Amino acid sequence: QENPDPNFTTVGYPNPEDPKAFDYAIRLGKEEEADLLVATDPDCDRVAMMVRDEDGEFVFINGNQTGALLVNYILSSRHKNGSLPANGAIVKSIVTGDLGKAIASKYGVETAETLTGFKNICAKPSEWDRTKEYSFIFGYEESIGYTYGTHVRDKDGVVSSMLIVEMAAYYKKLGKSLIQVLNELYDEYGYYKEKLISIVLEGLEGSKRIGRMMEYFRNNPIQAIGNMNLVRTIDYLHDETGIAKSNVLKYYLDDGSWYAIRPSGTEPKIKLYIYSKDKDEERAQEKVDLIEEVVTGKMYSVE
């Protein structure tokens, strides 16, 4: 919106993570035949985008996809112009997808993982300033927060918006949309699909039930989901992971898929993050659906 309005009458709910926040922008975008829609939240620290597809419809690009596109654009550009540091690193949260990590690996760039939140993500460049272990390049998490370089050291919707627009313009010169670029990344690295499920359980009893769910999964990890077998479990509350203790459980499956469970730190809900990987897009989505069915079934069975 152009004029300050604390009621945000042009968007309803001013959170660009929700595609409904783009309703007005979509109308204007179609009138102007725009290639790209960009929206920040009211304090401009997070940013989301929609990209016009071949049919003229706007497609929402989620935080994991946007992060991967930015990682690819930044690293490929800096590799091409010779400015990529020899000890470069990106940082993502433990519940952010792994496509960006796979891209970084191609360019010899390390990926560090932290707990959610940019106070944790941006603690890494400050640590590396002292140790000189790595040179920080980019940080992001699935909830549409991104930061480039160290001049802000927090999620930064201003510079991220600039990078998104610059990236879209660069690929348009090459005759590609960001949807096409994303599909090229999937062709190269595999299809990464994701889903976030939040189960709201209010009140004291709800809080206790969330606690019981966490304890159930902590003590009874699911050994197989379909033909995907559990190969690794991380309990961030009890295991030595090199990062601060937190009530998060993460389960890795033998096909490269994983899921994580954690209570929300701010709301009466428990969150399930699901990530799948497959060479085939349909199978990747089927894996997400199957993991959701099995894991939520177990969650709801805990009284």
Secondary structure, DSSP 8 states (H G I E B T S, - for coil): --S--TT-TTTSS--TTSGGGGHHHHHHHHHHT-SEEEEE-TTSSBEEEEEE-TTS-EEEE-HHHHHHHHHHHHHHHHHHHT---TTEEEEEETTS-SHHHHHHHHTT-EEEEE-SSHHHHTHHHHHHHHH-S-EEEEEEETTTEEEESSSS-S--HHHHHHHHHHHHHHHHHTT--HHHHHHHHHHHH-EEEEEEEEEE--HHHHHHHHHHHHHHHHHS---EETTEEEEEEEETTTS--SS---S-EEEEETTS-EEEEEE-SSSSEEEEEEEEEESSHHHHHHHHHHHHHHHHHHHHH--
